[in-house]
C-alpha cells in the first residue's frame, strides 16, 4: 500500500529523548517499510526514517528556540498534504483534530490515532461536529469521554521485539520513567520507595508547563538520599536502567491513554506496580506482569512483593501482546478498509463540491489506483457512520 504517516512536529521521529507519540509513529513506519509497503513520513527535518521523508520544518519544534507558534508549522504541513494526498491509498494522522476540516473537504482516505487524554471539555464541540471522522483509540478506556466520536478500532502500542534487552534478575532499586507532572505522581513513587527503604532512580523530563509544579512540589523530595534524578534518557539507556530495576513504579493519578513505559518495562522483564486508572487494566495482567493497586498502602505492599513475579513470564507477555509487528498488522487491517471504501460521503457535508454532484453510494472523489483495484476485487461494503472496522480491538 501507499501510506502517508503524518506526525506531530514537536519532536523528531524518533525523538531524541522523551516523546511517546513520535516514537510510536517511528516504530509503526519502520515496520510498515519492512513489510514492503511504500511509506511517506511527514515530520520534522531532523527525523530519521527508512521511509521517504517530507521535512516540514528544519528541526523539532520543542528544541527550536526560534519557534514561537508551533501551530503555524502544522498548518503548513496540511497545505503540503492538500497537494500530495492523491499519491496515497491511505493517510494516517497523528496530530489530533487539526486536519479534520481539510479531510472532510478533500474527502481524504484517512484515519486518525488519538494519542492523548480526551477528558477535556474543549474537545466535546469538536467531536460533536466531526462525528464523521474515523478515529482509532490506543486503549478502550481512552474512548470513554467521547462516545460520540467515530471509533473504528483500538490498537495498543507496540515496540520492536529486540529494542530492549531482557534482564532475568532485577536490581536493588525501583525506577520511575516519563514526565514530572501532577498526573504522573512522581511524589507517590518516591513515597513508595522510601517506605520500603529502597533506592529509586527517576528518569523524566520537566516541561515548561510543569516547571513551577516541580519547583514547588517535587524538587525538595529529590534531597532524599534514596532518590537519584537522571533527567531525560533515550532508548539506548533504557535496557540497563529499567532492566536493572526491581520494578517500574507507575503511580498515576489520571486517565492514562496508554502508558508506553509499562510495555518498555515488560520488554525488559521488569514488573510494574501501577495505579489502576485509564488503560492500566488493559495493559497489565495483575499478578503476572505486575500489580494493579488503588491506594498507597496497597502500592507499598505490592512493591514489596514484586520478587514473587516471574520476569521471564513478563517478557513472554510482551512478545505475545505488545510488539511493533503486531501493531503494524492491526493498523494494516484498518488501512485496507479505509482504502477500499474510500470513506463514503461525510455526514453534514454539501452534496456538491464546486460544480461536481455526488450521488448516494458513490465515492466522493477519484480514488488512488491501488485502492480502486482493491475495491473491484474484494466486494467489501463501504463504511458508514459508526460502523466498526476490523483491526485491533474493535468496539
N, C-alpha and C positions, 0 to 999 in steps of 0.2 A: 504493500500500500504506500501511497504518497501522503506522508503525515507531517503536519506542522505542529511543533511544540512551542507554545508562547509563554515565556517565563516572566516573572517579575524582574525588574531591573535593579532592585535594591541591592542584591548580592550577585556575584558572578555565578555561573553554572559550570562546575560545582563551586560552592562558596569557599573562601579561604579558611574560615573557621565556622562560626555559627551560621545557620541558615537552612532550616528544615525543608521549606518548600523547594528551594533551588537544588538541594541535594536530591530530593525525590525526582525532580524533573531530570536531573543528570542521570540517575540510575535507570529511569524509565527509557530515556533517549538512547543510552548505550545498549540496553537490552534489545530495543527495537531494531537498532542498526545491526547488532549481532545476529538477529533473527532474519535479516535480509531485507528489511523494509527501507524505503527511501525517506529519510527523516531530515527536516529542516528545523533548526532551532533559532528562534528569535530571542535574543538575550543581550547582555552587556558585552562589549568588545573584548573584555579580559576573560571571557568564558573559554573553557577547553572542552572540545567535543569531537566525537567521531562522525557526527552528523555535519551537514552543511550549516555553517553559522551565518546568520544575518545579524551583524553587530548594530544595535540600535543606538547605543551610546558608547563612548570610548571605554568607560570603566564602570564598575558597580557604583550605584548612586550613594550608598551608605558611606563609602570610602572616598567619595569625590568632594573635596572641600568647596568646590565651586558650584555644587548642586544646591539650589535653594528650593525649587519646586519640582519634586520627582514626578508629579502627575503629568507635567508637560512632556516628559520623555515618553511616558506611556501613551499619550495621545499621538505623538509622532510615530510610535510603533504601530498603532492602529491604522494610521494613514498608509504605512507600508503594506499592511495586510489588505487594505482595501484595493490595492493594486495587484497583489500577489495571490489572492485567495483561489483564483481559478486553477492554480497549479496543483492543488491538493485534493485528495479524496476526503480528508477529514482534518479539522483544525482542533487541537486540544489546548484550551486556555487554562492558565493557572493564575489569572490576575483578578480574581473575584468577579465583579459585575461591570467593570469598566467598558467592556466590549458589547454589552447586551444590545444596545440600540443599533450599533453597527451590524451585529449579527442578524438582527431582525430585518433591517432594511435591505441587506445584501443577501438574505436567505442563505447564510453560510451553513455548510455541513460541519457542525461543530458540537462540542460538548465542553463543559467546564468542571474541573475539580475544585471544590471549595476546601481550602486548606486550613482555614482559621475558625475562630469561635463565631457562632451565629446568633447568640442570645442578646444582641443589641437591638434596642427598639428602632434605631435608624434603618435597619435592614427591612423592616416589615413593609413599608410602602414600595420598596424596590421589587420585592418578590410578589407583592400583590399585583403589580403592574406587568411583571415579566414572568408570569407563571408558565409561559411557553418555552422558556429557556431550559434545555436539558442539562441537568447538573448531577454531579457524582459526589457522594459523601465518602469520607475516609474512615468513618465508623457509623454504625447505625445510630448511636447516641447523638452524634453531631446533628442529625436531622430534626430533633425534637422542637426547636424554636420556630422552624419554618415548614409546617405541614403543607402549606400552600405551594411550595416550590415543586418543580417538576423533577422529582428524584428518579433517575433512571438506573441507578445501581450504587452499590457500596464496594469500593476496592480498598482493602487495607494496604498500607505501605509495605514495601519490601526492600531488602538490601542485597547487594551482590553476595553470593553464598560464601565467597572466600575473602570478603573485605576485612573481617575481623578474625583474629586467631583464637581458637578455643583454649581456655585455661582450665584444666581439670581441678586445680586447687586455688581456693581463694586466699587472700592475704589477711592482714591484721587491721584493716581499715574499711570503713564504708565510703561510698562515693556519691556525690551529687553532681549531675551534669545538666547544663541547659542555660536558663536565664535567671538572673536575680531580679525578681519582680514579686509583687504582693501575692499573685495567684500561684506561683511556683513554690512558695513557702520554704525557702532555704532555712529559715529560722526553726521550723519543725525538724528538719534534717539534723541540724546542729543539736537540738534538744534530745533527739533520739540517741545520737551517738554519745552525747555527754552522759545521759542516764546510764549507759552501758560501759562508760569509761573507755570508749573506743575512739581511735582517731577517725577523722573524716576529711577527705580531700574534695575540694569544691572547684570544679572547672566550669565556669559560667561567665557569660558576658553581661555587661551592665549597659542597657540602652540609655540614651539621653533622657528619655521619658521616665526612667526609673532611678535616675541618679539621686534625686532628693530622697526617695524612699530608702535607697541603700545607705545614704549618709545618716539618716535619722534613725532607721530601724535595724539595720543589719551590720554596719561597719564595726560597731563595738563588739559584736559577737565574734568577730574574727580575731579578737585579742585572746580568745580561749586557746590555751596551748594544744588542745586536741584538734584544732582547726587549721588546715593548710589551704590557702586560696591560691589557685594556679592561673586564674584568668581564663581567657578563651583558649580552646585547643582544637586541632584539626583531626581528621580521620586517622592520620598516621600515628597519633599519640593515644588513641582510644583503646586499642587492644591491650596495651600494657596497663593503662590506668584502670579501665573498667574490668578487664580480665583479672587483674590482681586484687580486686576488691572482694570483701566478704559478701557484700550485697550492694545493689543500687538502691538508694532511698529516693522515692518519688512521692513526697507527701503533699500533693497538690490540693488546692482549695478553689477549684473552678471546673467547669465542664470541659475537660481536656478533649480536643477533637480527635487526637490520636496518641501522640507521645512517642516519637520515634526513638528516643533514648531507651525506652523499655525493650524494644527489639534489638537495639545495639547491645544491651546487656545480655539478652538471651543468646545472641550470636557468640558472645564470649563464654557462655555457660554460667554467667553470673545471675543469681536470682534477684528478684525485685520485690521490695516492700513498698506498696502503693496504696494511697487512699482511693476508695472506690468511686471516684467521680468520673463522669463522662465515659470515655472509651475504655477505661481500665478493665472492667469485667469482660470486654470483648478481646482484649489483648493478653491479659494474664490469666493463666489457668491456676486458680487458687489451690495451693498445696502441691503444685507441680513445678511451675516456673517462677513461683513467688508466693507472696501472701497479700491478700486484699484486706485492708483494715478500714475502720471508720472513725477511730479516735486515737488520741495519743497513747493511752495505756496499752491498747491492743497493738499499736505500731511498735512500741518498745518491746513488748512480749514477742512479736513476730520477728523483729530484728535479732533477738537473742536466739531464735530457733532456725535461722536460715541454714545452719550447718546440716540440718536434717534433710535438706533437698539434694537431689542427685543432679550435679552440674551437667553430666552427660545427657540426661533426660531434658534438661533445659535447652541445650544445644539442639537436640533432636527435634523438639517442638519448633524451634526457629526454622530449621531446614524444611519442615513439613508445611509451615504456615506463612512464613514471612520472607521469602526470597524475592529478589527483583524479577526473576524469570516468571514466577507465579503471578506477580503484579502485572507484568507486561502482557501475559496471556489473557488475563482478565480484561485489561483495557482493550486488547485487540478485538474481543468479542463485542465490546461496545462500539468500537470504531467501525466494525463491519456493518452493524445495524444502522449506524448513522449514515455511512456512505451509501448503503443500498437504498435506504428510504429517502435520503437527501432531505429529511425533515420537511414534511408536508406543511402546507400553509400555516404560518404562525397566527395564533389567535389574536384578535384585536387589530390586525393589520389590514390596510386597504387592499381591495381585490385587484388593484392595478398599480403598476409602477411605471410612471410616465404614461405612455400610450399602450403599454402591454397589458392585456387582460389575462387573468389567471382563472382557469376552470377548476372546479372542485375535483380533487383527486390527482391533479397534475402537479408535477414538480414545479416549484416556483421559479426556478432558473435552470439553465442548462447545466447538467451535472458533468463532472470530470469523466473522461472516457472509461477509466478503470471502474468507477462506481456504476456507470451506466451498463458496463458489461456484466457486473455482478448482479445488477437488478434484473437483467434479462435472463439470468440463469438460475437464480435462487428461488424466485417466486415469493420472497419474504414480503409480507404485507407492510405498507407504510406505517410509520409510527404516528400515533395520535396522542393528544394531551393526556398525561398521567398513565400512559401505557408503559410498563417497565420493559427495559431491555435485558437481555441476558448478559452475564458477566459479573464477577464479584458476587457479593451477597445482594441480590436484587430485592428491593422491597417496594 
